[in-house]
Amino acid sequence: MSFSNDVKNELSRIETNDACCDKAELLGLLRMSGAVIIRGSNVGIHFSTENAALARRVLQLLKSNYQVQTEVVITRSRRLKKNNRYQVRVIPAPQVSRALTELQLLSVESDLKNPLLNNHCCKRAFLRGAFLGGGSISRPSSDYHLEMVTGNEDFAHCIIKVMHNFSLKAKLTDRKNDFIVYLKDGESITRFLSVIGAHNSMMDFENVRIVKEMRNNVNRVVNCETANLNKVVKAAVRQVNCIKYIDQHLGLSQLPQALQDTARLRLEHPDASLNELVEFSGGIGKSGINHRLKKLQETAVGLGMEMEKN
């Protein structure tokens, strides 16, 4: 089962006691993936999903808040996985029109003006419904990505503005004929899961995210230390080769005493870093040792040694 289904199963089991929140959640759900059925002068509602828990959720929200007649048709998907598909239908009747009017699903007004979105708790429920109706989230072990897909651009902007109430900086893009509201960073996704009430999924996501980021931090430190170590080793090998070249073509005894001392120090400690050479030198500073090693390199080049380019 996907992580998206895990989240939706958890959200579908949330118990609500406020009719206003139920209706705000229904607004998000039906705006996202519901359809209106027209039969004569009456209208009905159609909602389809492969998630059984979500189908029960939609039925419960409809029947507990409106006097409507419903039916559920279960079909077998023809796709490769052949999952069951649950068709939730509200039979067209006069009372359905009243329900749709209250939800403002038949209105041309902006959803932001809907009184169902006045309360903070209802905004949470609305986002929960929007995610249940058209949302998905990748597993935290992969790239962080949460999205909600709708065919209505105005509704996509409405979702973004409601998310801004919870300091969630969602972005919008389009894909073919759909509009996608999405989050790409782990912290924002964690906060969104908390806002819509998916607390268990949020903890699962956060635990994986923390381990993942710790592992990434460790890898960065190791890579940095490895790179630094490679630089130290290359510098030490180059310095030893320069000293040996000078010894073969000139003789170390021909160098000034300070350079002789540093040359012998490096030959005695061929693997030592610059800081370690400073400790072994018995009082010479880091800049002093570094200056002498550069002078030795310049001397070797002056004698005809060819240096490898980094």
Rosetta silent file (secondary structure, phi, psi, omega in degrees, C-alpha in Angstrom):
SEQUENCE: MSFSNDVKNELSRIETNDACCDKAELLGLLRMSGAVIIRGSNVGIHFSTENAALARRVLQLLKSNYQVQTEVVITRSRRLKKNNRYQVRVIPAPQVSRALTELQLLSVESDLKNPLLNNHCCKRAFLRGAFLGGGSISRPSSDYHLEMVTGNEDFAHCIIKVMHNFSLKAKLTDRKNDFIVYLKDGESITRFLSVIGAHNSMMDFENVRIVKEMRNNVNRVVNCETANLNKVVKAAVRQVNCIKYIDQHLGLSQLPQALQDTARLRLEHPDASLNELVEFSGGIGKSGINHRLKKLQETAVGLGMEMEKN
SCORE:     score description
SCORE:     0.000 S_00000001
   1 L     0.000  139.829 -178.033    0.000    0.000    0.000 S_00000001
   2 L   -75.215  160.939  177.517    1.267    3.473   -0.873 S_00000001
   3 H   -64.378  -33.935  176.473    2.009    6.140    1.709 S_00000001
   4 H   -58.470  -44.110  178.943   -0.779    8.240    0.137 S_00000001
   5 H   -66.424  -37.424  176.678   -3.276    5.482    0.919 S_00000001
   6 H   -58.712  -45.796 -179.899   -1.935    5.193    4.467 S_00000001
   7 H   -63.717  -45.807 -177.560   -2.539    8.912    4.980 S_00000001
   8 H   -66.497  -35.563  176.313   -6.014    8.799    3.432 S_00000001
   9 H   -63.597  -40.534  177.554   -6.994    5.767    5.506 S_00000001
  10 H   -65.306  -45.881 -179.270   -5.999    7.649    8.654 S_00000001
  11 H   -62.950  -34.218 -177.516   -7.866   10.796    7.599 S_00000001
  12 H   -71.060  -13.253 -179.335  -10.968    8.755    6.732 S_00000001
  13 L  -102.179    1.553  178.585  -11.166    7.513   10.319 S_00000001
  14 L   -66.707  131.137  177.729  -11.071   10.958   11.963 S_00000001
  15 L   -91.378  128.569  178.663  -14.178   11.540   14.078 S_00000001
  16 L  -118.331  144.799 -178.589  -15.774   14.956   13.695 S_00000001
  17 L  -117.502   -4.264 -177.304  -18.492   16.460   15.870 S_00000001
  18 L  -107.664  123.698  179.699  -19.040   19.786   14.135 S_00000001
  19 H   -62.287  -33.316 -178.948  -21.432   19.988   11.198 S_00000001
  20 H   -64.352  -38.512  178.945  -19.599   23.056    9.884 S_00000001
  21 H   -71.664  -37.849  176.419  -16.334   21.088    9.619 S_00000001
  22 H   -57.811  -45.265 -176.585  -18.124   18.136    8.015 S_00000001
  23 H   -70.881  -35.221  176.744  -19.540   20.434    5.334 S_00000001
  24 H   -65.402  -38.826  177.494  -16.191   22.180    4.780 S_00000001
  25 H   -66.398  -41.293  176.539  -14.563   18.769    4.277 S_00000001
  26 H   -61.421  -39.679  177.800  -17.338   17.788    1.860 S_00000001
  27 H   -57.491  -48.313  179.092  -16.766   21.042   -0.003 S_00000001
  28 H   -63.275  -44.086 -179.101  -13.090   20.179   -0.481 S_00000001
  29 H   -61.773  -52.580 -173.814  -13.832   16.572   -1.436 S_00000001
  30 H   -74.588  -32.940  174.443  -16.578   17.252   -3.948 S_00000001
  31 H   -62.704  -36.214 -175.244  -14.903   20.325   -5.441 S_00000001
  32 H   -77.054  -44.896 -173.513  -11.796   18.235   -6.011 S_00000001
  33 H  -145.678   17.395  175.696  -13.234   15.057   -7.510 S_00000001
  34 E   -90.478  168.512  178.018  -17.022   15.044   -7.292 S_00000001
  35 E  -141.593  148.728  179.069  -19.436   15.423  -10.185 S_00000001
  36 E   -95.315  131.154  176.278  -22.998   16.712  -10.468 S_00000001
  37 E  -100.228  129.682  177.915  -25.643   14.410  -11.966 S_00000001
  38 E  -111.154  123.296  178.719  -28.546   16.136  -13.718 S_00000001
  39 E  -133.833  101.053 -176.635  -31.802   14.198  -14.095 S_00000001
  40 L    66.775 -125.764  178.439  -34.678   16.310  -15.310 S_00000001
  41 L   -92.644   -1.124 -178.081  -35.111   19.232  -12.918 S_00000001
  42 E  -105.966  157.910  177.905  -33.227   17.455  -10.117 S_00000001
  43 E  -124.936  153.421  176.195  -29.520   17.098   -9.450 S_00000001
  44 E  -133.060 -171.659 -177.750  -27.457   14.405   -7.761 S_00000001
  45 E  -132.521  141.767  175.064  -23.822   13.774   -6.847 S_00000001
  46 E  -127.740  132.582  177.817  -21.304   11.227   -8.079 S_00000001
  47 E  -138.495  133.044 -176.418  -18.002   10.427   -6.356 S_00000001
  48 E  -126.859  138.110  178.867  -15.585    7.656   -7.362 S_00000001
  49 E  -156.492  156.462  173.400  -12.569    6.220   -5.527 S_00000001
  50 L   -95.059   -1.590 -177.741  -10.508    3.038   -5.180 S_00000001
  51 L   -98.453  113.761 -176.717  -10.148    3.616   -1.440 S_00000001
  52 H   -63.634  -39.829 -179.643  -12.865    1.819    0.534 S_00000001
  53 H   -63.634  -38.402  178.711  -12.272    3.885    3.688 S_00000001
  54 H   -67.898  -39.305  177.849  -12.664    7.103    1.709 S_00000001
  55 H   -60.756  -43.225  177.356  -15.894    5.854    0.116 S_00000001
  56 H   -63.211  -37.665  179.778  -17.285    5.157    3.605 S_00000001
  57 H   -61.588  -47.812 -179.797  -16.132    8.626    4.698 S_00000001
  58 H   -62.091  -43.753  177.522  -17.997   10.369    1.885 S_00000001
  59 H   -59.231  -45.719 -178.109  -21.132    8.344    2.606 S_00000001
  60 H   -62.919  -43.943 -179.578  -20.934    9.154    6.325 S_00000001
  61 H   -64.770  -40.215 -179.863  -20.451   12.893    5.716 S_00000001
  62 H   -67.528  -49.261 -173.068  -23.352   13.021    3.267 S_00000001
  63 H   -74.302  -28.317 -179.306  -25.854   10.993    5.298 S_00000001
  64 H   -82.445  -12.833 -177.359  -25.041   12.589    8.659 S_00000001
  65 H  -118.204  -15.633 -177.786  -25.484   16.146    7.351 S_00000001
  66 L  -140.322  146.282  177.793  -28.139   15.888    4.633 S_00000001
  67 L   -85.336   78.645 -177.885  -31.376   13.988    4.111 S_00000001
  68 L  -125.885  156.492  177.758  -30.307   12.373    0.862 S_00000001
  69 L   -98.988  127.892 -175.985  -30.667    8.929   -0.669 S_00000001
  70 E  -122.214  162.302  172.871  -27.382    7.249   -1.577 S_00000001
  71 E  -147.737  152.255  178.157  -26.157    4.130   -3.299 S_00000001
  72 E  -124.498  127.201  177.455  -22.756    2.507   -3.731 S_00000001
  73 E  -114.969  125.896  179.852  -21.767    0.558   -6.824 S_00000001
  74 E  -103.954  123.183  178.766  -18.579   -1.502   -6.693 S_00000001
  75 E  -119.878  161.063  179.252  -16.861   -2.186   -9.991 S_00000001
  76 E   -99.818  125.684 -179.706  -13.664   -4.023  -10.887 S_00000001
  77 L   -65.618  142.800  177.765  -10.979   -1.913  -12.481 S_00000001
  78 L   -88.115   -1.747  179.461   -9.823   -3.062  -15.918 S_00000001
  79 L   -73.786  174.661 -173.178   -6.333   -1.827  -15.243 S_00000001
  80 L   -57.346  -42.505 -176.880   -3.430   -4.155  -14.461 S_00000001
  81 L   -73.098  -23.268  178.151   -3.898   -4.026  -10.665 S_00000001
  82 L    53.230   47.902  176.646   -7.656   -4.695  -11.014 S_00000001
  83 L   -77.091  157.958  172.844   -8.577   -2.878   -7.800 S_00000001
  84 E   -70.713  145.191  175.075  -12.190   -2.393   -6.740 S_00000001
  85 E  -120.822  130.056 -175.742  -13.653    1.006   -7.579 S_00000001
  86 E  -103.784  116.398  179.515  -16.361    2.442   -5.341 S_00000001
  87 E   -99.898  107.348  178.444  -18.966    4.630   -7.055 S_00000001
  88 E   -94.775  122.148 -177.833  -20.784    6.714   -4.442 S_00000001
  89 E  -125.507  137.033  171.024  -23.951    8.239   -5.839 S_00000001
  90 E  -102.942  118.361 -175.305  -26.495   10.592   -4.365 S_00000001
  91 E   -63.214  129.463  179.355  -29.806    9.978   -6.128 S_00000001
  92 E   -53.854  130.230 -179.228  -31.077   13.170   -7.828 S_00000001
  93 E  -164.366  161.790 -179.039  -33.810   14.773   -5.713 S_00000001
  94 H   -56.997  -38.364 -177.616  -34.932   18.283   -4.641 S_00000001
  95 H   -67.902  -23.569  177.257  -33.110   18.038   -1.291 S_00000001
  96 H   -67.232  -39.791  178.216  -29.802   17.394   -3.093 S_00000001
  97 H   -60.590  -38.562  178.198  -30.102   20.767   -4.778 S_00000001
  98 H   -65.616  -38.747  178.542  -30.480   22.366   -1.348 S_00000001
  99 H   -64.536  -45.093 -179.898  -27.337   20.555   -0.138 S_00000001
 100 H   -64.974  -34.397  177.891  -25.325   21.681   -3.144 S_00000001
 101 H   -66.673  -42.001  179.216  -26.579   25.231   -2.655 S_00000001
 102 H   -64.711  -39.016  177.577  -25.476   25.231    0.987 S_00000001
 103 H   -76.086   -9.536 -177.457  -22.062   23.921   -0.029 S_00000001
 104 L    59.479   33.598  177.988  -22.057   26.548   -2.806 S_00000001
 105 L   -79.678  -14.134  177.321  -21.014   23.887   -5.289 S_00000001
 106 L  -103.344    2.180 -175.882  -23.406   25.364   -7.845 S_00000001
 107 L   -86.144  150.533  175.070  -22.300   28.944   -7.204 S_00000001
 108 L   -93.180   -3.755  177.640  -20.127   31.028   -9.504 S_00000001
 109 L   -68.717  154.973  177.407  -18.794   32.927   -6.484 S_00000001
 110 L   -63.456  142.138  178.379  -15.231   32.348   -5.364 S_00000001
 111 H   -61.490  -25.662 -179.285  -14.834   29.535   -2.842 S_00000001
 112 H   -65.116  -22.590  178.907  -12.961   31.980   -0.598 S_00000001
 113 H   -88.091   -0.121 -179.288  -16.257   33.814   -0.014 S_00000001
 114 L   -68.913  123.965  179.857  -17.916   30.599    1.154 S_00000001
 115 H   -60.471  -18.309  177.664  -19.062   31.020    4.800 S_00000001
 116 H   -67.218  -14.322 -178.658  -18.011   27.413    5.395 S_00000001
 117 H  -105.562   18.295 -179.379  -14.398   28.647    5.297 S_00000001
 118 L   -74.619  -38.979 -174.686  -14.795   31.355    7.955 S_00000001
 119 L   -88.833  148.521 -179.417  -13.585   29.277   10.912 S_00000001
 120 H   -62.447  -40.802 -179.181  -10.018   28.067   11.402 S_00000001
 121 H   -64.870  -34.325 -179.705  -11.173   24.532   12.174 S_00000001
 122 H   -71.989  -31.751  176.213  -13.235   24.472    8.979 S_00000001
 123 H   -65.032  -37.722  174.966  -10.236   25.551    6.916 S_00000001
 124 H   -61.754  -45.864 -179.501   -8.376   22.512    8.279 S_00000001
 125 H   -63.992  -38.728  178.056  -11.318   20.287    7.338 S_00000001
 126 H   -60.519  -45.918  178.612  -11.489   21.870    3.878 S_00000001
 127 H   -65.113  -35.655  176.850   -7.802   21.083    3.242 S_00000001
 128 H   -62.224  -43.901  179.019   -8.372   17.546    4.527 S_00000001
 129 H   -64.084  -40.801  179.578  -11.205   17.122    2.030 S_00000001
 130 H   -62.758  -40.986  179.066   -9.119   18.551   -0.813 S_00000001
 131 H   -68.454  -42.529  179.280   -6.301   16.113   -0.062 S_00000001
 132 H   -61.332  -37.099 -175.801   -8.683   13.170    0.255 S_00000001
 133 H   -78.124  -31.394 -176.201  -10.310   14.075   -3.044 S_00000001
 134 H  -155.078   26.957 -177.287   -7.227   14.654   -5.171 S_00000001
 135 E  -103.382  159.698  173.877   -4.048   14.529   -3.123 S_00000001
 136 E  -152.707  156.333 -179.421   -1.004   12.311   -3.102 S_00000001
 137 E  -144.633  136.004  178.884    2.255   12.211   -1.197 S_00000001
 138 L   -78.728  158.230  177.429    5.499   10.386   -1.935 S_00000001
 139 L   -63.663  140.361 -177.336    7.118    8.151    0.632 S_00000001
 140 L   -62.623  -19.487  178.964    9.477   10.147    2.888 S_00000001
 141 L   -73.074  -17.591  176.399   12.332    7.794    1.996 S_00000001
 142 L  -101.641 -157.033  178.837   12.225    9.177   -1.569 S_00000001
 143 L   -67.953  144.612  178.796   12.027   12.801   -2.702 S_00000001
 144 L   -74.232  122.385  178.579    9.714   15.011   -0.661 S_00000001
 145 L  -160.887  124.565  173.619    6.598   15.768   -2.693 S_00000001
 146 E  -129.555  134.499 -179.197    2.950   16.390   -1.822 S_00000001
 147 E  -143.522  154.893  172.528    0.430   17.512   -4.416 S_00000001
 148 E  -129.413  127.777 -171.963   -3.286   18.109   -4.929 S_00000001
 149 E  -110.619  128.958  177.103   -4.627   17.956   -8.480 S_00000001
 150 E  -139.694  153.610  177.207   -7.708   19.793   -9.720 S_00000001
 151 L   -89.379   -0.056 -175.938   -9.082   20.731  -13.114 S_00000001
 152 L  -112.464  114.916 -177.174  -10.204   24.149  -11.835 S_00000001
 153 H   -65.245  -40.412  179.558   -7.565   26.901  -11.688 S_00000001
 154 H   -62.023  -39.753  179.225   -9.661   29.160   -9.415 S_00000001
 155 H   -67.587  -35.798  176.662  -10.114   26.306   -6.954 S_00000001
 156 H   -60.732  -43.404  178.054   -6.344   25.642   -7.028 S_00000001
 157 H   -65.831  -34.326  177.056   -5.738   29.298   -6.059 S_00000001
 158 H   -62.691  -45.326  178.761   -8.343   28.931   -3.311 S_00000001
 159 H   -59.103  -44.453 -179.083   -6.465   25.934   -1.848 S_00000001
 160 H   -60.933  -44.201 -178.411   -3.209   27.903   -1.895 S_00000001
 161 H   -66.380  -37.308  176.180   -4.769   30.878   -0.095 S_00000001
 162 H   -66.391  -39.300  178.352   -6.277   28.639    2.582 S_00000001
 163 H   -63.532  -31.939  178.731   -2.876   26.963    3.021 S_00000001
 164 H   -61.971  -26.187  177.194   -1.323   30.412    3.538 S_00000001
 165 L   -63.299  -20.199 -178.900   -3.428   30.675    6.715 S_00000001
 166 L  -112.897   23.289  178.277   -1.214   27.925    8.139 S_00000001
 167 L    58.021   35.067  177.852    2.079   29.423    6.864 S_00000001
 168 L  -104.411  111.296 -176.180    2.254   26.824    4.100 S_00000001
 169 L   -89.530   75.899 -179.959    3.902   28.314    1.024 S_00000001
 170 L   -76.709  156.229  178.062    2.437   26.045   -1.633 S_00000001
 171 E  -118.613  162.467 -176.824    3.223   26.480   -5.309 S_00000001
 172 E  -125.508  136.362  173.175    1.096   26.029   -8.413 S_00000001
 173 E  -141.783  169.065  178.237    1.898   24.456  -11.758 S_00000001
 174 E  -120.587  147.914  179.974   -0.129   23.027  -14.621 S_00000001
 175 E  -139.525  108.071 -173.875    0.069   19.613  -16.231 S_00000001
 176 L    57.782 -116.219 -178.544   -1.938   19.092  -19.403 S_00000001
 177 L  -102.365   11.701 -177.928   -5.465   20.193  -18.398 S_00000001
 178 E  -110.538  159.640  176.627   -4.898   19.965  -14.634 S_00000001
 179 E  -119.352  130.113 -172.236   -3.598   22.404  -12.038 S_00000001
 180 E  -115.284  120.312  171.612   -1.308   21.070   -9.323 S_00000001
 181 E   -94.330  126.636 -173.263   -0.869   22.626   -5.899 S_00000001
 182 E  -142.683  157.378  172.418    2.309   21.199   -4.402 S_00000001
 183 E  -123.805  140.833 -176.129    4.823   21.260   -1.556 S_00000001
 184 L  -122.045   -5.878 -179.393    8.416   20.108   -2.056 S_00000001
 185 L  -111.013  146.104 -173.249   10.152   20.510    1.316 S_00000001
 186 H   -60.506  -39.610 -177.632    9.896   18.068    4.189 S_00000001
 187 H   -64.260  -42.045  179.311    9.129   20.625    6.903 S_00000001
 188 H   -66.570  -39.168  178.913    6.128   22.054    5.018 S_00000001
 189 H   -65.185  -41.395  176.808    4.767   18.576    4.296 S_00000001
 190 H   -59.105  -44.772 -179.346    5.076   17.667    7.977 S_00000001
 191 H   -65.425  -39.696  179.498    3.163   20.813    8.932 S_00000001
 192 H   -62.821  -44.727  178.978    0.471   20.124    6.311 S_00000001
 193 H   -59.741  -37.539  177.303   -0.081   16.575    7.622 S_00000001
 194 H   -67.443  -41.707 -178.995   -0.489   18.025   11.106 S_00000001
 195 H   -60.186  -43.057 -175.765   -2.941   20.677    9.878 S_00000001
 196 L   -85.583   -2.022  173.619   -5.252   18.134    8.225 S_00000001
 197 L    95.296   10.699  179.520   -5.128   15.806   11.236 S_00000001
 198 L   -89.605   66.807 -170.877   -2.918   12.974    9.920 S_00000001
 199 H   -70.461  -38.246  177.933   -0.842   12.880   13.117 S_00000001
 200 H   -65.982  -43.228  177.754    0.280    9.244   12.914 S_00000001
 201 H   -65.035  -36.565  178.138    1.367    9.676    9.303 S_00000001
 202 H   -61.537  -43.030  179.526    3.085   12.909   10.271 S_00000001
 203 H   -65.631  -41.526  177.214    5.135   11.089   12.932 S_00000001
 204 H   -60.717  -45.180 -179.702    6.042    8.322   10.468 S_00000001
 205 H   -63.138  -45.100 -176.156    7.052   10.937    7.899 S_00000001
 206 H   -67.426  -39.348  179.101    9.035   12.979   10.423 S_00000001
 207 H   -61.479  -44.814  178.731   10.895    9.959   11.823 S_00000001
 208 H   -66.342  -40.275 -178.448   12.043    8.918    8.353 S_00000001
 209 H   -62.667  -41.827 -179.450   12.872   12.526    7.466 S_00000001
 210 H   -63.921  -46.838  179.083   15.054   12.977   10.565 S_00000001
 211 H   -62.114  -42.621 -179.510   16.979    9.749    9.916 S_00000001
 212 H   -62.331  -44.186 -178.386   17.327   10.645    6.235 S_00000001
 213 H   -71.192  -34.778  175.291   18.638   14.141    6.965 S_00000001
 214 H   -63.564  -42.667  179.364   21.042   12.827    9.621 S_00000001
 215 H   -63.419  -41.703  178.647   22.364   10.305    7.107 S_00000001
 216 H   -63.866  -39.707  178.635   22.731   13.042    4.500 S_00000001
 217 H   -64.672  -41.985  178.137   24.573   15.262    6.994 S_00000001
 218 H   -62.543  -43.307  179.490   26.925   12.426    7.907 S_00000001
 219 H   -62.122  -39.379  179.131   27.573   11.724    4.220 S_00000001
 220 H   -64.084  -42.663  179.588   28.333   15.398    3.602 S_00000001
 221 H   -64.363  -44.188  179.750   30.791   15.485    6.510 S_00000001
 222 H   -62.906  -44.078  179.591   32.451   12.251    5.374 S_00000001
 223 H   -62.972  -39.662  178.999   32.693   13.485    1.787 S_00000001
 224 H   -65.136  -45.168  179.989   34.162   16.780    2.972 S_00000001
 225 H   -65.515  -37.784  177.936   36.701   15.039    5.201 S_00000001
 226 H   -63.717  -43.000  178.805   37.581   12.617    2.393 S_00000001
 227 H   -62.767  -43.151  179.209   38.136   15.509   -0.004 S_00000001
 228 H   -64.403  -40.647  179.216   40.312   17.313    2.549 S_00000001
 229 H   -63.852  -40.703  177.861   42.282   14.132    3.218 S_00000001
 230 H   -62.094  -39.193  178.063   42.865   13.640   -0.516 S_00000001
 231 H   -64.124  -42.063  179.472   44.173   17.202   -0.752 S_00000001
 232 H   -62.728  -44.797 -178.752   46.528   16.596    2.198 S_00000001
 233 H   -64.157  -44.780  179.731   47.817   13.342    0.680 S_00000001
 234 H   -62.276  -41.681  179.756   48.370   14.900   -2.758 S_00000001
 235 H   -65.103  -41.939 -179.253   50.206   17.869   -1.242 S_00000001
 236 H   -64.984  -43.265  178.692   52.403   15.609    0.892 S_00000001
 237 H   -62.086  -43.163  179.999   53.298   13.351   -2.076 S_00000001
 238 H   -63.115  -41.546 -179.499   54.131   16.388   -4.211 S_00000001
 239 H   -66.298  -41.824  178.146   56.340   17.871   -1.480 S_00000001
 240 H   -63.037  -42.396  179.148   58.213   14.588   -0.935 S_00000001
 241 H   -63.655  -38.555  178.323   58.812   14.239   -4.682 S_00000001
 242 H   -63.671  -43.394 -179.080   60.158   17.811   -4.845 S_00000001
 243 H   -64.379  -43.020  178.665   62.539   17.167   -1.975 S_00000001
 244 H   -64.297  -37.326  178.950   63.798   13.934   -3.562 S_00000001
 245 H   -65.347  -42.158  177.961   64.278   15.731   -6.881 S_00000001
 246 H   -62.308  -42.740 -178.538   66.313   18.463   -5.168 S_00000001
 247 H   -62.447  -37.888 -178.504   68.411   15.833   -3.377 S_00000001
 248 H   -74.938  -36.364 -171.908   69.160   14.052   -6.693 S_00000001
 249 H  -103.107  -11.527 -179.854   69.924   17.149   -8.781 S_00000001
 250 L  -138.125  -41.857 -175.168   71.438   19.531   -6.236 S_00000001
 251 L   100.728  129.057 -177.977   71.788   17.928   -2.852 S_00000001
 252 H   -64.366  -26.633 -178.466   69.899   18.949    0.252 S_00000001
 253 H   -66.428  -16.902  179.681   73.136   20.152    1.830 S_00000001
 254 H   -83.894   -6.225 -179.214   73.225   22.994   -0.717 S_00000001
 255 L   -85.716  157.909  171.976   69.986   24.453    0.641 S_00000001
 256 L   -58.035  152.688 -173.964   69.743   27.052    3.412 S_00000001
 257 H   -56.740  -39.665 -178.415   69.607   25.447    6.852 S_00000001
 258 H   -62.199  -41.495  179.194   65.932   26.326    7.379 S_00000001
 259 H   -70.823  -35.388  176.150   64.936   24.575    4.140 S_00000001
 260 H   -59.983  -45.758 -178.352   67.149   21.584    4.971 S_00000001
 261 H   -61.899  -43.558 -178.929   65.390   21.199    8.331 S_00000001
 262 H   -68.935  -37.445  178.665   61.921   21.411    6.757 S_00000001
 263 H   -62.493  -45.559 -179.910   62.896   19.002    3.961 S_00000001
 264 H   -66.694  -36.560  178.072   64.136   16.396    6.451 S_00000001
 265 H   -61.420  -42.276  179.728   61.019   16.956    8.601 S_00000001
 266 H   -68.456  -39.323  178.367   58.801   16.208    5.626 S_00000001
 267 H   -65.963  -32.689  178.046   60.821   13.102    4.667 S_00000001
 268 H   -72.938  -28.019 -178.001   60.540   11.833    8.242 S_00000001
 269 L  -130.422   71.066 -173.375   56.767   12.366    8.217 S_00000001
 270 L   -67.245  -20.680 -177.121   55.647   11.804    4.606 S_00000001
 271 L  -102.861   -0.261 -173.948   51.960   11.329    5.526 S_00000001
 272 L   -74.007  147.533  173.745   51.639   14.184    8.013 S_00000001
 273 L   -79.412  173.560  179.519   49.315   17.137    7.437 S_00000001
 274 H   -61.535  -41.661  179.542   50.555   20.721    7.639 S_00000001
 275 H   -63.543  -38.519  179.216   49.205   21.053   11.173 S_00000001
 276 H   -68.565  -36.990  176.545   50.996   17.862   12.221 S_00000001
 277 H   -62.481  -37.236  177.458   54.260   19.117   10.716 S_00000001
 278 H   -60.438  -41.884  179.472   53.901   22.274   12.816 S_00000001
 279 H   -65.674  -39.097 -178.009   53.658   20.096   15.946 S_00000001
 280 H   -74.995  -19.557 -173.119   56.714   18.051   14.924 S_00000001
 281 H   -74.083  -22.230  178.372   58.758   21.152   14.077 S_00000001
 282 L    78.458   35.666  173.261   59.164   22.231   17.680 S_00000001
 283 L   129.624  -11.715  177.983   58.059   25.837   17.447 S_00000001
 284 L   -77.986  137.388 -178.843   57.825   26.899   13.814 S_00000001
 285 L   -74.644  167.795 -178.952   54.442   28.399   12.919 S_00000001
 286 H   -62.239  -43.484 -179.629   52.043   27.106   10.291 S_00000001
 287 H   -65.387  -34.608  179.017   52.759   29.986    7.896 S_00000001
 288 H   -65.792  -47.360  178.349   56.505   29.407    8.337 S_00000001
 289 H   -62.249  -44.452 -178.798   56.298   25.699    7.485 S_00000001
 290 H   -62.254  -40.988  179.143   53.985   26.417    4.556 S_00000001
 291 H   -63.072  -42.471 -179.193   56.356   29.109    3.215 S_00000001
 292 H   -67.003  -39.326  178.379   59.357   26.756    3.401 S_00000001
 293 H   -64.790  -38.060  176.393   57.510   23.951    1.624 S_00000001
 294 H   -65.253  -38.380  177.825   56.574   26.360   -1.171 S_00000001
 295 H   -64.150  -38.547  177.521   60.227   27.452   -1.450 S_00000001
 296 H   -63.919  -41.246  178.576   61.264   23.809   -1.761 S_00000001
 297 H   -63.974  -44.126  178.850   58.696   23.331   -4.534 S_00000001
 298 H   -62.639  -36.793  178.545   59.921   26.451   -6.352 S_00000001
 299 H   -64.708  -42.927  179.228   63.511   25.198   -6.057 S_00000001
 300 H   -62.872  -42.313  178.699   62.573   21.836   -7.585 S_00000001
 301 H   -64.503  -38.875  178.319   60.787   23.566  -10.470 S_00000001
 302 H   -64.282  -26.627  178.422   63.828   25.814  -10.952 S_00000001
 303 L   -85.138   -2.962  176.577   65.980   22.709  -11.287 S_00000001
 304 L   110.542    5.994 -179.635   63.751   21.413  -14.088 S_00000001
 305 L   -73.694  134.163  177.453   61.139   19.323  -12.302 S_00000001
 306 L   -92.511  128.997 -178.089   57.797   19.206  -14.115 S_00000001
 307 L   -95.687  139.756  175.833   54.784   19.613  -11.855 S_00000001
 308 L   -73.692  139.255  176.829   51.517   17.798  -12.475 S_00000001
 309 L   -81.916  137.193 -179.922   48.537   20.069  -13.049 S_00000001
 310 L   -73.613    0.000    0.000   45.661   19.622  -10.591 S_00000001
